[in-house]
Amino acid sequence: MKSLKAVLFLSAIGSLFVSARAESFFQASLWAPEPQLVDSTEDVSGIRLQIYGENRNVKGLDIGFAHSTTGDFTGLGGIFTLYNYVGGTTTGVQWGVVNNAQGEVSGWQSGWVNLNQSKVTGLQTGLLNFNALATANMSGLGIGLVNVSKHVYGIQFGFINYAESLKGVQIGLWNQVNTRDWDQFDPLPKVFPIINIGF
């Protein structure tokens, strides 16, 4: 009986260690996966400094040329950054030449090219703001040369603005909304110059 209790106790303690997530305050990386101080499968809560680094989840300050976060990112990312990749959600500020987010983005995303596969909430600034037409809605303000979203709830401001549906305003040279909820004005053109309003 004592040996059974000992085995159960050791199993419980062992499962605690296995389920504990590895996390580090500081990450330095030349080129992931090696050489970097913290393994790419671990989390960073603090500062990540790299030429190219990869970690699972990151909370804090992200400084370097290329960032890969396979999980979620929360904080300020993109000081001196050419490429940001986030496999999960992005919360906070993401700056870079190219930003690629697979999960939801909440906050401010700014880059030459912003590519998103899920919902964007907040401010998005860039030359090209492309939110996937099959999955990505935009709630907030999008400012760019070209703004593309599935559903827009807010404002698109740019030369070319495109949305499948719009509850807000598009301001630009080419403003296109493919579907409208208000049929009493049917048939309205899909494209308006200067300003397009949806409600």
BAGU-872789 format. One record per residue: residue in one letter; x, y, z of N, C-alpha, C in turn. Coordinates in steps of 0.05 Angstrom, whole numbers, plus 5000, padded with zeros to 4 digits. Example, Ala and Ser with C-alpha at 12.3 -4.5 7.8 and 13.67 -1.06 7.14 Angstrom:
% BAGU-872789
A526448865156524649105156526449345156
S525749555142527349795143525850015157
END
This chain:
% BAGU-872789
M501649765000500050005000501750255000
K504050245016505750475017507050524990
S507750304976509050344949507050454929
L504550384931502450494913502150794918
K502150874944501951164951504451314941
A506751184943509151314934509151354903
V508251144889508051164860506051384851
L503751394865501751594859502751874865
F504251904887505352164895507452254874
L509252074866511252144847510052204819
S507952054812506652114787505352394787
A504152464809502852724811504952944809
I507152914824509353114823510553124795
G510952894782512052894755510253034735
S507652994738505753124719505853424723
L506253524747506553814751508853924736
F511153784737513553874723513153864692
V511853654683511353624654509453844644
S507453914660505454104650506454394654
A508454434670509454704674510754804648
R510055044640511155154615513755294620
A515655244603518255374605517855664595
E519055854611518756134604521356274612
S522156464596524556614601524056914600
F525557074615525257364614526757484590
F529057364583530757474562531357274541
Q531157354515531857184493533757334475
A535957214467537857314447538257104426
S538157184401538356994380539657114356
L541456944343542657024318540856924295
W540356664295538656544273537356294284
A534756304288533356074300533455834281
P533455594291533155524319535655544336
E537955554324540455584339542355764324
P543955924336544255954365542356164376
Q540856084396539256264412539156174440
L538956354459539156284488536856104497
V534456164488532056024496531055854473
D530355604478529455434457526955544443
S526655494418524355604402521655504412
T521555284427519055184437518255304463
E519855484474519355604500518155884497
D516955984519515756254519517756464529
V517356714521518956934530517057144541
S517557224566516057444579518057654588
G518557844571520558044578521558174552
I524158114545525458234522526458014504
R525858044478526957864458528658034438
L531157974437533058124420534357924400
Q534157984374535057784355535557904327
I537057754311537057794282534657644271
Y534457384276532057234271531657044294
G529357064307528756894330525956784329
E525656554342523056424342522456314370
N520056374380519156264405516156204403
R515156064423512355984423510556224429
N510656324453509056554461510856774471
V510257024464512057244472510257464484
K511157564508509957794521512157984527
G511958234517513958434524514958584499
L517558634499518858794479520358614459
D519858654433520958494412522758664394
I525358634395527258794380528858624362
G528958684336530558524318529658554289
F530958404271530358424243528058244234
A527858004246525757824238524857674263
H522157664267520957544291519057324282
S519157094295517156884291516156804318
T513556834321512156754346510056544337
T510456294344508656084334506056084349
G506056204373503556224388502556514388
D502156614413500956884416503157094422
F502657344413504457564419502957784433
T503957884455502858104469505058304476
G504858554467506858744474507458934451
L509959024450510959204430512959054413
G512359004388514058854370514659004345
G517158984337517859094311519659324310
I521359364331523259584330525559484312
F526059624290528059554269527359294255
T524759234251523958974241523258974211
L524258764198523558724170521158534167
Y520958334185518858134182517858044209
N515258054214513957954238512057724230
Y512257504243510257284239509157204266
V506457194268505157104292503156894284
G503456654295501756434289499056434304
G499056574327496656594343495556884342
T494656974366493557244367495757454372
T495257694363497057924367495558134383
T496658224406495458424422497558634429
G497058884421498959094427499759244401
V502359274397503459424374505259234358
Q504759224332506459064314507359244291
W509959304291511159474269513059304254
G513159334228515159194211514659254182
V516659184166516259224137514059034128
V514158784136512058584130511058464156
N508458484161507158354185505258144175
N505657904186503957674178502757554203
A500157594207498757494231496657284223
Q496857054235494956844229492456854247
G492756954271490456984289489457264291
E487657324310486557584312488657794320
V488258034311490058264317488458474331
S489358554355488058774370490258974378
G489859224369491759434374492559584349
W495159634346496059784323498059614307
Q497459574282499159424264500059614242
S502659644238503659834218506059714203
G505859724177508059624160507559694131
W509559634115509159674086506959484076
V507159234086505259024078504258894104
N501558894108500258764131498458544120
L499058294127497558054118496257924142
N493657904142492157794165490157584155
Q490057364171488157154165485757154182
S485657334202483357344221482657634226
K480857674245479757934252481958134261
V481658384252483358594260481658804275
T482458874299480959074315482959294323
G482459544315484159764322485059924298
L487659994298488760154276490659994259
Q490360014233492059874214493060074194
T495760114193496960304174499060154157
G499060214131501060084114500560164085
L502460084068502060114039499859924030
L500059664038498059464032497059334058
N494559374063493259244086491359034074
F492258784075490658564063489758374085
N487158384090485858204109484258004093
A484957754096483857534079480857554075
L480057544050477257584043475457354053
A476557124058474856904067474456914097
T476257044112476157024141476457274157
A477757484146478657704162476857954160
N475758024183474158274185475958494197
M475258744191476658974202474759144218
S475359194243473759374261475659594270
G475159834260476860054268477560224244
L480160304242481060484222483360364206
G482960344180485060244162486060464144
I488660524145489760734129492060614112
G491760634085493860524068493360604039
L495260534022494760573993492560383984
V492660133993490659923987489759794013
N487159794017485959674040483959464031
V484259214040482458994032481558844057
S478958804060477858654082475258514074
K474558304089471958174084469658354092
H469458404118467358584128468758814142
V467959054137469159294150467059424168
Y467859464193466259604213467959844222
G467760064207469360294214470060454189
I472660524186473560694164475860574149
Q475660584123477960514105478760774091
F481260854093482261104081484661034064
G484461064037486660994020485961053991
F487760993973487161023944485160813935
I485660563943483860343935482860213961
N480260203964478960073987477059863978
Y477259623989475459403980474459264005
A471859204004470559044026468258884014
E467958644024465558494016463058624027
S463158724052460958884063462059104080
L460459314084461459554098459259664117
K460059704142458459864161460360084170
G460460294154462260514160462660684135
V465160774131465860954109468460864096
Q468460884069470860854053471461124041
I473961214043474761474030477261414013
G476961463987479161413969478361453940
L480161393921479561413893477761193883
W478160943893476660713886475560583912
N473060603916471760493940469660283931
Q470260033938468459813928467359653951
V464759613950463359433969461659243952
N462058993955460758793938457858733946
T457258733972454558673981453658894000
R451058953999449959154017447459034031
D447059114056444759014071442159174065
W442459404054440159574050439259574021
D437259404016436359353988434559573978
Q433559763995431759963985433160153965
F435760163965437260333946438360173923
D437459923921438359743899437359843872
P438759853851441459753848443459983850
L444959993871447160183874449660053862
P451460223850453860103840455660003862
K457359813856459159703876461459893882
V462160063862464460233864463560523865
F464660673884464260963885466961103887
P467361323872469761483877469361663901
I471561743913471761933935470661823961
I468061763963466961663988464761453983
N464661254001462661043999461760994028
I459160974032458060944059456460694060
G456760544081455060304086453960314114
F451560214117450260204143448359974145
END
